[in-house]
Amino acid sequence: MIRQIAGFALLAALCAAPAAAEDRAVVIAQPGPGAPLDISQIAARLKAAGMTTTTASDLKAAQLPGPLEVLQAPDPAAGARLVLLSGRFVNAGGDSWLMASDAGARGLAFADRDGISVGHLVTLMRDGSRRGVLLLAETPGGPAPGPRLQAGVGQMRGVAGVSVIAGPPDAIARAVEGLTGPRTNVAAVLLAEPTLRLVSGTAAASLEGSPSAAAAAPTATPTGAGGLTAPALPGEAEAWVRAAALRQVKAYEDFLTAFPNGRYAGVAAQRITQLGGTPPAQASTPATTTSAAPAQGSDSAHAAVAEIALNLSLGERSQLQRILTGLGFDTRGTDGAFGSGTREAIRRWQGGAGLPATGYLDAAQVARLRRSAR
């Protein structure tokens, strides 16, 4: 479990590679409304953390790839990588792009010409190092994204070894401080900054092989989290990061079903309130006592843990809702949010299939549903 938690290690742990490794950082800030990022301050922080740092701003399309070339330069020891992109993003089909300062609204057909593909960048970071963090600071406004594109950073497929975090520029700037701080990790940053989200599904990223992997486990209370005095329960930290990545009321409710007395129960309740929901009464305050295991006295609680572990994307959840509805089990929506309608539909399907009617899916049941749709 420590290695799994360490997969979210920040720069303090990431930079603890052998002496021959070169830890590299790239910061690109494109123009946009609102206060711009202080890239000089961010660069100073990264350099103080021992990273070779490249910065650039206000780049046109032909200039965007230049600062990223350092990431593909040879590095036999494969040091850590941190990249921060700030500006206007668009997305489509599981990828996102940072747009150039001279990009118009020509649409998806020109996205690779008018911007930098986040998906390609993640691959570049992975190929150069097994330990990377990509920060995407989204600035609102700007021209319409163009045909077949949506504004902002979209959800992406995960790439092992690279954690991708998106959010507003001020929160991203604070994330850099956290990433370069002592004994901190991505999970702690997500706890401390409610406006940040993990967009690439890299919850299983690993620092295996790093001398500081064990030390990277979150032990200190994250700034701003508040009340986290009990240790995380088995499997809780990984489940929390997955819930935080979705940032939906039902994701936090599922987390609380599995870990009602866990370390992050109080924070999950706060997130539900922030999103306009009503948290369960038993999770209205952060846990302050130690428990040997989650309070899982029912099959539903165990099943909730199993479903969380699947790390289903919104698209995959939506697909399962469509399958259930097509089989005659109306989920009352196919938006990917597993609400009460979906839970009831799952229970009815499970009951009809002779399975325990928990309302939560495990891997075998997901595969069974998909086969039934063929």
N, C-alpha and C positions, 0 to 999 in steps of 0.2 A: 504493500500500500504506500510505503514511503516513496518508492520509486515513481508510482503513479502520481502522487501529489507533487513530487519534484519535477514532473513534466511541465509544471507551470512556473518553473524557476525564473526569476528575473535576472537582471544583469549582474547583481552581486554574486550570484551563484554561477551564472553563465560565463562570467569572465574568469572563473577559476580553472582555466584550461592550462595545459602544459606551457612552459615558457616560450616554446617555439611558435605557438599559435598567435595569430593576429586577430584580435577582436575588432570588428568593423561596424561602423554606424553611418547611415546616410539620412540626412534631413532635407526634405524638399517642401518648401512652403509656396503655394500658388496664391495669387490674389483672390480676395473674396470679401464680402461684407463683414462688418464687425471688427473687433480688435485683432490684429494679426498676431501670430505666434512670435515670441521673442526667440528666434532661432539662435541668436548669439548666446543667450543664456542656456538654452538647451544644449547647444554644442559644448559649452564650457562644462556642463554637468557630465556629458558623455565622455569628454576627454579626461575629466578628473577620475572617471571610472576606469580609465585605461584603454579606451576605445579609439582607434584611428577613425576620425570623424570627417565626413564630407558634407558640406551644406550648399544649398542652391535655392534660388527663389525666382518667381516670375518667369518661368521657362516656357518658351514656345514649343510646339510639337516636335520640331527637329532637335531641340535641345534636351528634351525630357530624358532620353536614355543615358545621356552622358554621365551624370553623377552616379548612376547605378552600375557603371562598368567595373567599379572597384569590387563589387560583390562577386564577379566571375574571375577575378585575378587569382592565380594559383595560391593556395594556402594549405600545404600538406597536413598541417596539424588541425585544420578545420576549427578555427576559433568561433566565438559567438557572433551573432549578427543582430543588429537592431536597425530597423528602417522606420522612419516617421514620414508620412505623406500628409500634407494639409492642403485643402482646397475643395474644388467642386468635383463630386463623384457622380457617376451614373452606373447603372447596372442592368444586366439582362442575362438570362440563361445560366445562372450560377457563377457569373464573373462580374467584376466591377472594374471601373477605370477611373484614374485620376486624370482630369482633363487639362490640356495645355491652356496657357493664357490666351492663345489665339484660336482656340477651338470654337466652332459655331454650334449649330444644332443639326448636324448632317445625319445623325441617327446611327443605328447599330452597324451598318455597312462600313462606316468610317471610324468606328470607335478605336480600333488599333492604330489608326493614323493620327487621331486627334488626342490620344491619351496613352497612359501606361496601364497595361493589364495587371490587375492585382493578382490574378491567378498565375500569370507568368512570373511575376515577381516572387511569389511564394515558392514556386518551383526553383527559381534561381537561388533563393535563400536556403532552401533545403539541400540543394546540390553542393553548396559551399560549406554547409555546417549543419549538424544535427540539432543545433540549439539556437533558435531564433525567435524574435518577437517583432511583429509588424503592427505599427500603430497608425490608424487612419483617422485624421481629424477632419470631420465633415463641416464645411461652411455652407450655410443655407443660402438660397437665392441664386442669382445668375440666370442665364438663358435657359429656355426649355430644353430638356435633354434630347429631343429629336425623335424621329420614328423608331419604334421597337425598343426604346430605352426608357428606364425609369430613373428618377432622381435619387441620389444617395447611394450608400453602400448596401448591397444585397447580401443575403445569406450565401455561404460558399461551402463547398466540400472541404473537409479537413485534409491537411497534409501533415504526416507525422513529423514532429520535431519543430514545427512552426506554429506559434499562437498568434492569431490575428484579432486585434481589438479595435473597435470603432466607437466614436463618440464625438462630442463637441470639443473644440480646440482647448478650452480651459481645463477640461477634465483630462484630456490627453497629455497636456503639459504636466499636470500633477502626476499622471501615471509614469512619466519619465523619472520624476523624482522618486517615486516608489520603486521603479525598476532598478534604479541605481543605488537604492538604499540597502542597508544591511538586513539579511535574513528575511527578505520579502519575496513574494511570489505573485503570479498572475491572479490566482484565486483571491489573495488579499487585496489586490488592486480593484478587482471587480466588486469586492465587498465594500471597499472604501468609497467607490465612485458609482453611485446608482445609475448615472447616465451612460456609463460604458457598457458595451456588450461584446461578447465573444462571438464573432461572426463566421468563423471557419470550421467550427466543430472539431477543434483539435484538442479535445479533452484528454485524449490518450497520448499526447506528446510526451516523450520520455527524455530524461537527461542521463539515461543509463550509460555508464562509462565515464561520467564526470566525477572527479575526485570529491566534489562538494555536493553530490546529489543528495546524500542523507541529510546534510545540513540545510538543504533548501526547503525542507518541510515547514509549513507555516506554524510557527510557535508563538510569535508575538501577536498581540491584538492589533489588527489593522487600524490605521488612523481613520476615524469617522465611523467605524463599524459599531462601536458602542456595546458594552455589556457582554462581550464574548469571553467569559471567564471559564467556561467548561471546555475540556478538550473535545475535538471532533470525534464522533463515533465512527466505528468501522464502516468505510464506504461513504461516509457523509460528505467529505470534502469534494470528492469527484462528482457526487450527485448534485451538490450545491452549484458547482461551476456549470453543469449542464442546465440546471434550472435558470441560473443567471444569464446564460447565453440566449435562452428563448425569451426572457423578460415578458412572460405572460402570466396572468392571474392563475390559470390552471396549472402551469408549470410549477409555480410556487406552492399551490395547493397539493399537487402530487408529492412534492418534496416534503411537505408537512405531514402528509399521510404516512410517509415512510419514516420520518424522523421528527415526531411531534415534540420530543424533548431534547433534540440535538442542539449542538452549539450554535447553528445558524437559524434556529427556529424563529427567534425573535426578529432577526433581520428579514427573513422570508415574510413574516407577518407585516412588517413595515412596508416591504415592496408591494404586497397585495393592496395595502391601503393607498400607496402612492399611485397604483394603477386603477384605483376606483373600486376595488373589491372590498369584501369584508372578511378578515382573517378569522380562522377558528378561535374560539375563546381560549382554548388551552395553549395557544401559541401567541398570545397577545403580549407576552414579555419574553425577553431573551432567557435562555436556559442558564442556570448558574450552578447546577449540580452535575456531578459526574455519574454516568451510567455505563455499565459494562457493555450494553448493546441497546439498539433502538427499541422503543416500546412497540413491539410488533406482535401483538397478541392475536392477530387475525391473519387469515390467508390474504386478505386485501393488502395489508401492510407489506407482507413479503412480496406480493405480486407488484406493488408499486415500485419497490426497489428494483425488481427485475426489469420493469418497463423503463425506468430512468436509465438503467445501464445500457439499454439499446441505443440511447442517444439519437432518437428519431428526429429527422429534420421536419420542418413545416410541410415540405412537399410530400414526404413519406407519410406523415400523419393525414394530410389531406387525401392522399391516395387510399389509405385504409378506410377513411370515412366514406369515400365513394364506393369502395367495394362493399362495405357493410350495408350501405343504403341500397345498392344494387341487389343484394341478397335478401332484401326485405326488412332490414333492421335500420330504421331511419335514425340518423345521427343528428338530425335537425341542424344541418350546416356542414360544409366541407371546407372550412377555412383553415384547417390544421390545428385548431384549438380544441383539445379534448375536454369539453365541458360536460355538464350533467347529461345532455342528450346523447353524447357519444358514449359516456360511461354506461348508461342504461342500455344502449344498443349493443355494446360489447358484452354486457352481462346476459342479455337475451340470446345473443349468438352463442356464447359459451354454454349456457344452459341447454340450448337445443343440440349442441355438439357433444353433450355429456362431459363437459369440462367444469371445473370449479368456477362459479359465477362471481369472479372477483371484480370485474369491470376494468381490469388492467391486462395488457397483452405481454406475453413473453416471446422469445425469438421463434419458438416452434409454432406458436399461434399466428404470428405475423406471416410466417412462411405458408402456413395452411390457408390463410385468407388470400394471399396472393395466388396460390395455386387454384383456388376456387374461382378466381376471376378470369382464368385462361380459357 
